[in-house]
Amino acid sequence: RSLTSYLIESGKPLLTTPDNFDQICQTNDIAYIGTQPTSWLGVPFYLEHMSGAVVVQSYDEIIYSEKDKNLLIYVARHVGDALARKKSIDDLRRSKTKAETAEKNKSAFLANMSHEIRTPMNGIIGITDLLLDSEITDKQYTYLTMVRSSADRLLNLVNDILDFSKIEAGKLELQIEPFKLRETLTETLSILELNAVKKGILLDAHINTDVPDHLNGDPNRLCQVLLNLVQNAIKFTDDGEVRVHIECNRQLLLEQEGHSSLHFMVSDTGIGIPEDQQEHIFDAFKQADNIKTGAYEGTGLGLPVTAQLVELMGGRIWLESSPQRGSCFHFTAYFTIFDSNDAEIKKQTSLLKKRPSSSTTPSYNILLAEDDPINQTLAIAILEREGWQVTLAVNGLEVLEKLKKKSYDLVLMDIQMPEMDGLEAARNIREQEQDNNWHQPIVAMTAYALKGDRQKCLDAGMDGYISKPIDTDLLRIEVETVLKQHQPQPERFQHN
């Protein structure tokens, strides 16, 4: 064996001089081939284990000393450290790439699952609503109401899972806009009022007079938090009342003008939660023992999502509860205050959305791009009920062909379609418009509901966006909003 192999096997520094070279070689069965060095010095270096050696050799009059050995030990140690850092950086890069790939795959899976679930849900909910709005018997109405309720529960489950996944991925963000607190609370409670009436429960709310009404925040997420808490309160209350109370947060006096921290309370007279189980009530997939029954089924995701949303709003959430005496969920949230005369507030209208009569609704000519037969039937029924004329296209290529032959007031575009999807079709339309003095209004109609989906549609050139399952009132509002911004074009084609 060689000096280097012996060095690595021993794991110890080795120094040879003319005085000890022969003895070291004979004692350790080292066969040196070639010219014998005057002096040989080697020091091993380590990563997790011994990985190599730093070696110097002298063939002239220079003879290495103990001082040289100590210096080389220092050098070898730093060589090992440098290589270890390089390995750590490489490992970190590989882990980062692997994590990013996994995150992309997870996002793609969630987006696809959202689409695949929401598409049939759109048909179930939409067709059920159409039937509920038709002439049916009381028994049929009861059955259809059950179908609608079950569909809503399934949709809420999907939304909880998507929100929880977005929270875990750090992709859930607030959409800040001006809103009216009292209006938002009224609309939120009106959604659950029927549930309370069916159980014979009083549903009441009170907002202190010193609480500002015109706020800047995310009304949709605030509504989601209140819906989760009030819905839970109604679910676990068989007799008595559910109350919502909002006051200024006395524990956090904000000296900065124009800011407000509010304290929300949702109390009930329901079954309550044992003290030893309250600690985990906001943990994912966990429920208190006394609610793990068929009567109180759920995913265990509603409260964890609620807690994360409250945290995003700059607040915290906690619980006071006693078994058989009821519960009170508290949470705080941080908002900025808008002047009641602010222009943005003035522009806001009520979301109670009363359907206009057909006599006042303009007769728009709509090109519907949708490949799913059930959703085609549903969308056509909704649009025709508004008094609008509908032409059907089943993919993006057909949309482009129809636009070459006829003008339409608006294109209602599904995103995922065969041959050419909605995004590519929208980009093609915008490219063709560059040579023409016209703008084709386009509203995306998609089952994708993750962060960034709306922006992708807008980036592709679409003017509006609505997610499935389709809310008839929201669809009408979005269509009319887009058409107000982009007046329908005069007829570009003459037909004999």
Backbone torsions as a table, in degrees:
resi	resn	phi	psi	omega
1	ARG	NA	163.0	-176.3
2	SER	-94.8	171.7	176.1
3	LEU	-60.9	-40.3	-177.9
4	THR	-65.7	-43.5	-179.9
5	SER	-65.4	-37.4	176.9
6	TYR	-64.8	-40.5	179.1
7	LEU	-59.4	-46.1	-177.8
8	ILE	-68.4	-38.6	179.1
9	GLU	-66.0	-41.3	-177.6
10	SER	-76.3	-31.9	-179.1
11	GLY	71.9	18.6	-178.2
12	LYS	-126.2	150.7	177.2
13	PRO	-58.6	146.5	-178.7
14	LEU	-133.0	127.7	179.7
15	LEU	-127.3	123.0	175.8
16	THR	-113.9	146.6	175.3
17	THR	-133.4	171.9	176.8
18	PRO	-57.0	-25.4	-176.8
19	ASP	-78.6	-29.7	-173.8
20	ASN	-119.3	1.0	-173.9
21	PHE	-60.4	-51.6	-177.2
22	ASP	-63.4	-40.5	-178.8
23	GLN	-63.7	-42.9	179.9
24	ILE	-63.8	-42.4	-178.9
25	CYS	-65.8	-43.8	-178.4
26	GLN	-68.6	-43.2	-177.4
27	THR	-64.5	-33.9	-172.9
28	ASN	-112.0	18.0	177.5
29	ASP	54.0	47.4	179.6
30	ILE	-100.0	126.1	177.3
31	ALA	-108.0	110.8	-178.1
32	TYR	-93.4	122.4	-179.6
33	ILE	-104.0	133.1	179.5
34	GLY	102.0	-166.8	-179.0
35	THR	-68.2	129.9	-180.0
36	GLN	-73.6	128.6	178.9
37	PRO	-72.7	151.6	174.2
38	THR	-64.2	-41.4	179.4
39	SER	-149.8	144.2	-177.5
40	TRP	-134.2	130.7	-177.1
41	LEU	-135.7	124.7	179.2
42	GLY	-138.4	142.2	178.9
43	VAL	-134.3	127.2	177.7
44	PRO	-74.4	153.4	172.2
45	PHE	-127.0	161.2	-169.1
46	TYR	-128.3	148.1	162.7
47	LEU	-108.4	-107.0	171.0
48	GLU	-78.6	-35.9	174.7
49	HIS	-130.3	176.4	178.9
50	MET	-61.9	129.5	-172.7
51	SER	-120.0	-18.1	-177.2
52	GLY	179.6	-166.4	-177.9
53	ALA	-149.3	152.1	171.6
54	VAL	-104.5	122.4	-173.7
55	VAL	-128.1	137.0	171.8
56	VAL	-128.4	146.5	-179.1
57	GLN	-133.1	143.5	178.4
58	SER	-118.6	131.9	178.3
59	TYR	-117.2	11.5	176.4
60	ASP	-119.3	-147.9	-174.1
61	GLU	-81.1	-5.5	-178.5
62	ILE	-72.6	127.5	176.6
63	ILE	-120.1	123.0	-177.0
64	TYR	-71.7	148.5	-176.5
65	SER	-116.7	178.6	176.1
66	GLU	-61.6	-33.3	177.6
67	LYS	-63.5	-41.6	177.3
68	ASP	-64.4	-38.7	179.4
69	LYS	-62.7	-43.7	179.2
70	ASN	-63.2	-37.7	178.3
71	LEU	-65.3	-41.8	-179.2
72	LEU	-69.8	-32.8	174.4
73	ILE	-59.6	-42.8	178.3
74	TYR	-62.3	-45.3	180.0
75	VAL	-62.8	-45.4	-178.4
76	ALA	-62.2	-38.0	179.1
77	ARG	-61.6	-42.3	-179.2
78	HIS	-72.4	-32.2	174.3
79	VAL	-62.2	-45.0	178.1
80	GLY	-61.8	-42.9	178.9
81	ASP	-62.7	-42.6	-179.5
82	ALA	-63.8	-42.9	178.7
83	LEU	-66.7	-35.5	178.1
84	ALA	-65.4	-41.2	177.4
85	ARG	-63.1	-42.7	179.0
86	LYS	-61.4	-41.9	178.6
87	LYS	-64.6	-41.0	179.4
88	SER	-63.2	-41.5	178.8
89	ILE	-63.5	-43.6	178.6
90	ASP	-63.1	-42.6	178.6
91	ASP	-63.3	-40.5	180.0
92	LEU	-64.4	-41.3	178.8
93	ARG	-64.0	-42.0	178.5
94	ARG	-64.2	-40.7	179.1
95	SER	-65.6	-40.1	179.4
96	LYS	-63.5	-45.3	178.7
97	THR	-61.6	-42.4	179.6
98	LYS	-63.8	-42.4	-179.8
99	ALA	-66.3	-41.2	179.1
100	GLU	-64.0	-40.0	178.0
101	THR	-64.4	-43.0	178.9
102	ALA	-63.5	-39.3	179.7
103	GLU	-66.6	-40.2	177.4
104	LYS	-63.7	-42.6	179.0
105	ASN	-64.0	-39.8	179.2
106	LYS	-65.2	-43.5	179.6
107	SER	-63.7	-41.9	178.9
108	ALA	-63.8	-39.9	178.9
109	PHE	-64.2	-44.8	-179.9
110	LEU	-63.6	-42.6	179.3
111	ALA	-61.8	-43.3	-179.0
112	ASN	-67.8	-42.1	179.1
113	MET	-64.9	-39.2	177.0
114	SER	-58.7	-45.8	-179.7
115	HIS	-64.7	-46.5	-175.1
116	GLU	-66.9	-31.0	179.6
117	ILE	-83.6	-43.0	-176.5
118	ARG	-68.5	-30.3	-179.0
119	THR	-61.7	-53.5	176.1
120	PRO	-67.6	-31.2	177.7
121	MET	-63.0	-36.2	177.2
122	ASN	-59.3	-43.0	178.5
123	GLY	-66.1	-44.9	-178.3
124	ILE	-61.9	-51.5	-176.8
125	ILE	-67.9	-44.3	-176.8
126	GLY	-65.2	-48.0	179.6
127	ILE	-64.5	-38.0	177.2
128	THR	-61.3	-43.4	178.5
129	ASP	-62.4	-40.3	178.3
130	LEU	-62.1	-42.1	179.2
131	LEU	-67.0	-40.6	178.9
132	LEU	-63.0	-25.9	-178.9
133	ASP	-90.9	2.3	-179.5
134	SER	-102.6	-179.5	179.8
135	GLU	-81.3	107.1	-178.1
136	ILE	-135.4	164.3	178.9
137	THR	-79.0	167.2	179.0
138	ASP	-61.7	-40.4	179.7
139	LYS	-65.0	-42.3	177.8
140	GLN	-63.0	-39.1	178.2
141	TYR	-61.8	-41.8	179.1
142	THR	-62.2	-46.6	-179.4
143	TYR	-63.4	-44.5	-178.6
144	LEU	-66.6	-34.3	176.4
145	THR	-63.8	-37.6	176.3
146	MET	-64.4	-42.6	177.5
147	VAL	-60.6	-45.4	-179.0
148	ARG	-63.0	-41.0	179.5
149	SER	-64.3	-43.0	178.7
150	SER	-64.7	-39.5	178.3
151	ALA	-64.2	-40.2	177.7
152	ASP	-62.9	-40.5	178.8
153	ARG	-63.2	-42.3	178.8
154	LEU	-64.8	-41.2	179.2
155	LEU	-65.6	-39.8	176.8
156	ASN	-62.5	-38.4	177.3
157	LEU	-61.8	-46.8	178.6
158	VAL	-59.7	-44.7	-179.0
159	ASN	-64.3	-40.0	177.9
160	ASP	-62.0	-44.0	-179.3
161	ILE	-64.5	-43.4	179.6
162	LEU	-64.9	-44.2	179.2
163	ASP	-63.2	-43.4	179.5
164	PHE	-61.8	-41.4	178.9
165	SER	-65.0	-41.3	178.8
166	LYS	-66.0	-37.3	177.9
167	ILE	-63.7	-46.3	180.0
168	GLU	-61.8	-33.3	-179.1
169	ALA	-86.5	-1.8	-179.5
170	GLY	69.8	26.6	-175.4
171	LYS	-110.3	6.7	178.8
172	LEU	-91.0	120.7	-178.2
173	GLU	-127.5	154.1	176.9
174	LEU	-82.3	145.2	174.7
175	GLN	-105.9	99.3	-172.7
176	ILE	-79.7	131.9	178.0
177	GLU	-159.3	160.7	177.0
178	PRO	-70.4	144.3	175.6
179	PHE	-157.1	165.7	178.1
180	LYS	-104.2	121.5	-174.2
181	LEU	-61.8	-49.0	-175.6
182	ARG	-65.5	-37.3	176.9
183	GLU	-65.7	-42.7	179.5
184	THR	-63.1	-42.7	179.7
185	LEU	-64.4	-44.1	180.0
186	THR	-59.6	-45.4	-178.9
187	GLU	-66.7	-37.2	179.8
188	THR	-64.5	-47.3	-178.1
189	LEU	-69.7	-29.1	179.6
190	SER	-64.2	-27.6	178.5
191	ILE	-65.4	-35.3	-174.7
192	LEU	-102.3	-0.4	-175.2
193	GLU	-60.2	-41.0	-178.8
194	LEU	-63.3	-38.9	178.3
195	ASN	-60.4	-41.5	179.7
196	ALA	-67.4	-41.9	-179.6
197	VAL	-61.9	-41.2	-179.5
198	LYS	-61.5	-31.8	-179.8
199	LYS	-93.2	-0.1	-179.1
200	GLY	70.7	30.4	-177.5
201	ILE	-105.2	140.0	174.7
202	LEU	-79.0	127.1	175.8
203	LEU	-114.2	115.8	-172.7
204	ASP	-135.4	158.0	179.3
205	ALA	-144.7	148.7	177.6
206	HIS	-144.4	132.1	176.0
207	ILE	-119.3	124.5	179.2
208	ASN	-57.9	148.0	-175.0
209	THR	-65.7	-24.6	-178.6
210	ASP	-84.6	-0.8	178.5
211	VAL	-78.9	123.4	-179.9
212	PRO	-64.6	147.9	-177.1
213	ASP	-97.9	-37.4	-176.3
214	HIS	-91.1	104.6	-173.9
215	LEU	-121.2	161.9	174.5
216	ASN	-116.7	116.3	-178.1
217	GLY	-174.2	-156.8	178.2
218	ASP	-110.1	95.5	-176.6
219	PRO	-64.8	-31.5	-179.0
220	ASN	-67.4	-42.1	178.9
221	ARG	-72.7	-35.0	174.8
222	LEU	-62.6	-42.8	176.9
223	CYS	-60.6	-40.2	179.9
224	GLN	-63.4	-42.5	178.4
225	VAL	-62.1	-48.6	-179.2
226	LEU	-64.1	-40.2	178.1
227	LEU	-60.4	-45.7	180.0
228	ASN	-59.9	-46.7	-176.0
229	LEU	-70.5	-44.5	-179.0
230	VAL	-69.2	-39.7	178.2
231	GLN	-61.6	-42.5	176.0
232	ASN	-61.4	-44.0	-178.4
233	ALA	-60.8	-43.5	178.6
234	ILE	-65.6	-41.0	-177.7
235	LYS	-60.4	-40.6	-174.0
236	PHE	-98.4	13.7	177.6
237	THR	-119.0	120.1	179.8
238	ASP	-100.4	-15.6	-178.5
239	ASP	-156.8	139.4	177.2
240	GLY	116.0	-125.7	-171.5
241	GLU	-151.8	160.8	171.8
242	VAL	-128.3	126.1	-176.7
243	ARG	-125.6	144.0	173.9
244	VAL	-116.7	128.5	-179.6
245	HIS	-130.3	132.3	-179.8
246	ILE	-124.9	130.8	178.2
247	GLU	-141.1	166.7	173.8
248	CYS	-70.2	143.3	-177.5
249	ASN	-75.4	102.9	-176.5
250	ARG	-70.4	-23.8	-178.4
251	GLN	-78.9	-10.9	-179.5
252	LEU	-132.9	89.6	179.3
253	LEU	-86.1	110.3	-177.1
254	LEU	-86.3	115.5	-179.4
255	GLU	-76.0	-25.2	-177.8
256	GLN	-71.0	123.8	-177.5
257	GLU	-66.1	141.8	177.3
258	GLY	90.3	9.4	179.2
259	HIS	-125.6	151.9	-179.8
260	SER	-148.7	135.7	172.0
261	SER	-109.9	123.1	-176.4
262	LEU	-108.3	149.4	179.7
263	HIS	-112.4	117.1	-179.7
264	PHE	-105.1	139.5	176.6
265	MET	-131.1	129.1	175.6
266	VAL	-121.0	107.9	-175.4
267	SER	-114.7	153.8	178.8
268	ASP	-145.5	169.8	177.0
269	THR	-112.7	39.2	-174.4
270	GLY	-88.1	-152.4	-171.1
271	ILE	-75.7	-18.5	179.5
272	GLY	73.7	173.3	-177.9
273	ILE	-132.3	128.9	178.9
274	PRO	-57.6	147.0	-175.7
275	GLU	-60.5	-37.2	-176.3
276	ASP	-72.6	-9.1	179.8
277	GLN	-109.9	-3.8	-178.3
278	GLN	-70.4	-27.2	-176.6
279	GLU	-61.7	-32.5	-174.6
280	HIS	-104.5	11.2	-174.1
281	ILE	-65.7	-23.8	-180.0
282	PHE	-99.7	8.5	176.5
283	ASP	-82.5	145.2	-178.2
284	ALA	-65.4	140.2	174.2
285	PHE	66.3	14.9	179.9
286	LYS	-116.7	142.6	176.4
287	GLN	-135.7	154.7	176.7
288	ALA	-66.6	149.9	-176.0
289	ASP	-57.7	-37.2	-174.6
290	ASN	-77.8	0.1	175.9
291	ILE	-117.3	6.2	177.5
292	LYS	-86.8	62.4	178.6
293	THR	-133.3	166.7	-179.9
294	GLY	-60.2	-29.6	-178.2
295	ALA	-72.5	-23.0	-176.2
296	TYR	-126.5	46.6	-175.7
297	GLU	-72.3	158.3	178.3
298	GLY	177.0	176.2	-176.4
299	THR	-88.5	-21.1	-173.2
300	GLY	81.1	13.1	-179.9
301	LEU	-103.8	-20.9	-174.5
302	GLY	-57.3	-49.8	-178.3
303	LEU	-70.6	-40.9	174.9
304	PRO	-59.1	-41.5	176.9
305	VAL	-63.7	-43.2	178.6
306	THR	-58.6	-45.6	-179.5
307	ALA	-61.1	-41.0	179.6
308	GLN	-67.9	-37.9	178.1
309	LEU	-64.6	-41.3	177.7
310	VAL	-61.2	-41.8	178.4
311	GLU	-62.3	-39.8	177.3
312	LEU	-62.7	-30.3	179.8
313	MET	-85.9	12.2	175.0
314	GLY	79.6	18.0	-177.6
315	GLY	-121.8	-164.7	176.7
316	ARG	-142.1	163.0	-178.3
317	ILE	-130.6	141.9	177.6
318	TRP	-150.1	172.2	-171.5
319	LEU	-132.8	139.9	167.2
320	GLU	-122.1	126.4	-175.6
321	SER	-156.9	149.8	174.0
322	SER	-137.5	135.0	179.8
323	PRO	-55.1	133.2	177.9
324	GLN	66.5	5.9	178.3
325	ARG	-119.1	-8.8	176.4
326	GLY	108.4	177.4	-177.2
327	SER	-135.9	157.6	172.6
328	CYS	-137.8	114.6	175.4
329	PHE	-92.1	127.9	177.0
330	HIS	-110.2	142.4	167.1
331	PHE	-151.1	151.1	176.4
332	THR	-111.9	155.6	178.3
333	ALA	-149.9	149.1	-173.4
334	TYR	-109.5	131.6	179.9
335	PHE	-136.9	161.1	166.0
336	THR	-101.1	155.5	-175.2
337	ILE	-102.7	137.1	176.2
338	PHE	-106.9	143.0	173.2
339	ASP	-61.1	137.1	-178.5
340	SER	-62.9	-16.9	178.6
341	ASN	-94.5	4.6	-178.3
342	ASP	-58.2	140.8	-175.9
343	ALA	-61.5	-37.3	-178.4
344	GLU	-66.3	-38.3	178.7
345	ILE	-65.7	-39.6	-179.3
346	LYS	-60.3	-32.0	-176.6
347	LYS	-74.2	-17.6	-176.3
348	GLN	-72.9	142.1	176.2
349	THR	-123.8	162.0	-179.6
350	SER	-63.6	143.0	178.2
351	LEU	-93.9	13.7	178.6
352	LEU	-68.1	-21.6	166.8
353	LYS	49.5	74.1	172.8
354	LYS	-83.2	133.5	-175.2
355	ARG	-70.6	126.1	-180.0
356	PRO	-70.1	155.4	177.6
357	SER	-71.4	155.9	-176.5
358	SER	-63.9	-24.0	-178.3
359	SER	-70.1	-23.3	-179.1
360	THR	-103.1	-2.7	-178.1
361	THR	-90.6	122.6	178.6
362	PRO	-61.2	148.2	179.3
363	SER	-91.5	91.8	-179.0
364	TYR	-83.7	153.8	176.8
365	ASN	-104.9	107.7	-171.1
366	ILE	-107.2	133.2	170.2
367	LEU	-99.1	112.2	-177.9
368	LEU	-96.2	121.8	176.3
369	ALA	-106.3	106.1	-175.9
370	GLU	-155.8	130.1	-177.1
371	ASP	-99.4	-19.2	-177.7
372	ASP	-80.8	123.1	-175.4
373	PRO	-58.3	-41.8	-179.2
374	ILE	-66.1	-44.9	179.4
375	ASN	-68.5	-28.2	173.2
376	GLN	-61.2	-50.1	-179.3
377	THR	-59.6	-44.4	-178.9
378	LEU	-64.4	-51.0	-176.8
379	ALA	-62.3	-42.4	179.3
380	ILE	-62.0	-42.8	179.6
381	ALA	-62.3	-43.3	179.9
382	ILE	-64.3	-46.7	-176.6
383	LEU	-67.6	-42.1	-180.0
384	GLU	-68.7	-29.9	177.0
385	ARG	-65.5	-26.7	176.1
386	GLU	-80.0	-4.0	-178.8
387	GLY	87.0	17.2	-178.5
388	TRP	-98.3	148.5	177.1
389	GLN	-87.4	137.7	-173.5
390	VAL	-124.7	131.8	170.5
391	THR	-117.9	135.6	-173.9
392	LEU	-100.8	137.0	169.2
393	ALA	-128.8	142.9	-173.6
394	VAL	-102.8	-3.5	175.8
395	ASN	-161.5	173.5	-176.4
396	GLY	-64.1	-36.6	179.0
397	LEU	-62.3	-40.5	179.3
398	GLU	-67.4	-33.6	175.5
399	VAL	-60.0	-48.1	-179.0
400	LEU	-61.9	-40.8	180.0
401	GLU	-64.6	-43.0	-178.5
402	LYS	-68.6	-34.8	178.6
403	LEU	-69.4	-23.2	177.1
404	LYS	-72.7	-24.8	-173.9
405	LYS	-101.8	-22.3	-173.3
406	LYS	-153.3	150.2	176.7
407	SER	-96.2	147.2	-179.9
408	TYR	-129.7	147.4	177.7
409	ASP	-64.7	-34.8	-176.4
410	LEU	-159.2	145.7	172.3
411	VAL	-105.4	123.0	175.1
412	LEU	-99.7	106.4	-163.3
413	MET	-110.4	117.5	168.4
414	ASP	-71.1	155.0	-177.0
415	ILE	-91.0	-53.0	-176.1
416	GLN	-90.9	104.9	178.9
417	MET	-138.1	155.8	179.3
418	PRO	-72.6	161.0	176.1
419	GLU	69.8	-55.3	173.5
420	MET	-147.5	124.1	-177.5
421	ASP	-79.8	174.3	-175.6
422	GLY	-65.7	-35.9	179.9
423	LEU	-64.6	-46.2	179.9
424	GLU	-65.7	-38.9	178.3
425	ALA	-62.2	-42.8	179.0
426	ALA	-62.8	-42.3	178.7
427	ARG	-63.2	-39.3	177.8
428	ASN	-63.3	-41.4	178.9
429	ILE	-61.9	-45.0	-178.9
430	ARG	-66.6	-35.3	177.3
431	GLU	-65.3	-41.3	179.9
432	GLN	-67.5	-29.4	-179.1
433	GLU	-71.1	-19.0	-177.9
434	GLN	-61.0	-28.1	179.5
435	ASP	-95.9	1.4	-178.2
436	ASN	-127.7	153.3	-178.9
437	ASN	-94.7	63.0	178.5
438	TRP	-156.0	160.4	179.9
439	HIS	-133.5	121.4	179.3
440	GLN	-88.5	112.2	176.7
441	PRO	-62.6	133.5	-179.6
442	ILE	-134.0	131.1	174.5
443	VAL	-118.2	125.6	177.5
444	ALA	-75.8	139.4	177.3
445	MET	-130.5	101.3	-167.5
446	THR	-135.9	150.7	175.2
447	ALA	-88.5	-4.3	175.5
448	TYR	-76.1	136.0	-173.4
449	ALA	-140.1	22.2	179.6
450	LEU	-92.9	167.2	179.1
451	LYS	-57.0	132.3	177.3
452	GLY	96.7	-16.2	-178.6
453	ASP	-65.1	-42.5	178.2
454	ARG	-61.3	-43.9	-178.5
455	GLN	-65.0	-36.3	177.3
456	LYS	-59.9	-40.7	179.1
457	CYS	-66.2	-44.0	179.6
458	LEU	-66.1	-39.2	178.4
459	ASP	-64.3	-29.8	178.8
460	ALA	-76.6	-8.2	176.6
461	GLY	109.9	6.8	180.0
462	MET	-78.9	153.4	-174.9
463	ASP	-96.9	-19.8	-178.3
464	GLY	-151.3	175.8	-173.1
465	TYR	-155.1	134.8	171.9
466	ILE	-142.4	136.4	-176.4
467	SER	-97.6	152.1	174.6
468	LYS	-86.3	151.1	-2.9
469	PRO	-63.4	141.9	-172.8
470	ILE	-77.9	128.1	170.6
471	ASP	-91.5	120.5	-174.0
472	THR	-56.5	-44.2	-178.3
473	ASP	-66.7	-42.4	178.9
474	LEU	-65.1	-36.6	177.6
475	LEU	-62.9	-47.3	-179.8
476	ARG	-61.4	-43.0	-179.5
477	ILE	-64.0	-42.7	-179.2
478	GLU	-64.9	-43.4	179.0
479	VAL	-61.6	-47.7	-177.8
480	GLU	-67.3	-35.0	177.6
481	THR	-63.7	-45.7	179.8
482	VAL	-64.6	-41.4	-178.2
483	LEU	-71.2	-25.9	173.8
484	LYS	-70.4	-36.6	178.8
485	GLN	-73.2	-32.6	-179.0
486	HIS	-127.4	94.6	-178.0
487	GLN	-56.9	138.9	178.6
488	PRO	-52.6	137.2	-177.1
489	GLN	-75.2	149.0	173.2
490	PRO	-64.1	155.2	-178.0
491	GLU	-55.8	122.1	-178.1
492	ARG	-92.3	-6.2	-175.6
493	PHE	-127.1	142.2	175.2
494	GLN	-106.7	128.3	-178.6
495	HIS	-117.9	138.9	178.1
496	ASN	-80.5	NA	NA
